[in-house]
């Protein structure tokens, strides 16, 4: 049957995409997979390990104790059988934090990279989708600035592996900002109010 899917004898569903979602087929999808594989290869050469986490998390894990604005960006639903609210991950950092907190035996520093789909209830527009692929690289469990420097070098190596020799990496670090504020005589704790 072309153009519709049978649903019982009386109802047919039109095959259409949800706004802000897309299908990927053919050459664009193959190029995307090759790009991601190159990035993975670079990060693995730097000693980062792959991590996969579920796309579904408890909504409370995603929003934390202060739901606020974050909860408005998450696709959620009530799971009646378990009587809990579930949600689709909106980034890869929150699942990383849950994973690290739930696995205190991890050897530190824990170096991981992750790629996968994330979902946001943002208003879709040109080049903005509700489902997209995010690629993260993190080093958990060390206060050393060398870990941050290694991530920056790995990012640069990944861009060069992709054939992008002219790039700019913009980096900020809350610790450096707080130190600069303190040196200027401004209380960093009060400056965030």
Steps between C-alpha positions, in 0.01 A plus 500: 500500500655831391445825693336359810532225755211268576368530855209266536237509227375857540792728585814590303797700622676746273882444501637834617789620715458673832597868470868545579594139417661362184584179320857441379560280197778425258812708439435768768455225759814317384705822514367568851596150616850536351543837672395358837735202455795732435421698815468178704838382370672821608345497847593135550862580406493750786384226739133592526261206534158477334195517724139438403211598722126452444301770324232458770571617854287575805369855450625594848853395397479726196361802684672466836343639814418831327295417192459860381580582138667166431175308549340705223763373252449129569263254335337327799222252567355315796571129509188368670628148572798625705323823606794719402560785258750418226670724246721500193853627568558857384881477516769244582641670810215415738515127416879515548453653846245227587737230374798633698292544818366145464844348441728627779752222422597663168870562468569873510556696296224349289540602135199441280349605172144445393292561195130451467161651437365762739155658502380851584157657496649808334314678224641354178628738237760520226779260597342437842348162576327341798712188456868538421830324557725627776868407540655545846849449637568527874756425766345446844678483833802726470544867583800521265484760225701250294178302455332808351803561279494139378133534403579816303789328319279195426228729361755672276636164382144388416436814296828449312414134438178624340703721268424829675846649559375856562285506811454689825425331831339728756545389856388630836567376848299611803805462727701747291208744494458474879875560551488807273198637689672440834814675379281797397349504850162356398349213702437223244219348709311831498563561130275204402194633681 
